[in-house]
Amino acid sequence: MTHYPKTIAAACIASLGLTVSAFAQETTLRLHTLVQDPHPYNDMAAFMAEEIAERTDGEIEIQLFNAAQLGDDPSVIGEMGLGTIDLMISSTNNATRQVPEYQIFSIPYMFGGLDDLMARVGPGTPAEAYFRDVYADRGLEMQLLALGGSGTRNMSNRIGPVESLADIQGMQMRTPPSPMISETWAELGTLPVSVAWGELYGAIQTGVADGLESSIAGYSGSRLYEVAPYLAMTGHTIQVNHISMSDRAWNRLSDEQKAIFLEVAAEASAYGIEQARMYETDLVDTLQSENGVTVTYPDITEFQDRLTDLQASLVTDMELEPAQDALFAGN
């Protein structure tokens, strides 16, 4: 048996240590968003990539894939379960197939604004804890890092200005894959049609759909104003977003790194709120002055009155009482 001098053994151990350290520094995670710039999701993603790299001393790098480069949201959630995609920042609307409880956020006019939303879903709230438990109970193999808001959702269309409910009767209305949203717009007199976000521009252009509802940033970033140049500021819901991480990626982190990810995700959500406020002011002005968009401000009380009875029945029919209780705990 060969015996190596202690100095050589020490050198080998030191070399192994350097190899392990170098491997750690090369850890790379892939982060998905569905949208194009400018959008709070992409701003939040860039913020997370920068802060995670800095706070882990370069041990973890986050690569950003926006504009659905890795697929649509339902597919990405499946990939997250397999661990082939590590992180995502996106709308809860597009996760309702896997997390039906997220439909609670599609109830129109439920929150008093972005501040009210964050007071109910921000770090340490009962709602945040509730949805983390939902992830575990449904076996999603994902961790919820944070919830936030990325602006109000408004209606746009290709036909003409919307001043009242009468102007949207019979309109083919694109909705995301959320029964709550589909039934809401049916109650308002439109004909809901399900179209994937990445196919929406073509659907409006060809008349498969006449209208859509989205955030201002999503509408602008995807250039939907080119095919749907009439924007009605209905503000019917606040777009709630989730920052989620695959269990496989999460379980590779040290306790210290997990704490960093939770901290950075909470800060990214707060940053997303700031960006949403900015976009809703600046982008509406730009859409009118530079992109020829006609902006109207219909009386939302007409919309609210039409939906009052439906809202209560949908919560009951979709068994969303626990989610509602978590959101309004203490009120």
Secondary structure, DSSP 8 states (H G I E B T S, - for coil): -----HHHHHHHHHHHHHHHHHHHHTEEEEEE-S--SS-HHHHHHHHHHHHHHHHTTTSEEEEEE-TTTT--HHHHHHHHHHTSS-EEEEEGGGGTTT-GGGGGGGSTT-SSSHHHHHHHHSTT-HHHHHHHHHHHHTT--EEEEEEEEEEEEEEEESS---SSGGGGTT-EEEE-S-HHHHHHHHHTT-EEEE--GGGHHHHHHHTS-SEEEEEHHHHHHTTGGGT--EEEEEEEEEEEEEEEEEHHHHHTS-HHHHHHHHHHHHHHHHHHHHHHHHHHHHHHHHHHHHH--EEE---HHHHHHHHHHHHHHHHHHTT-HHHHHHHTTT-
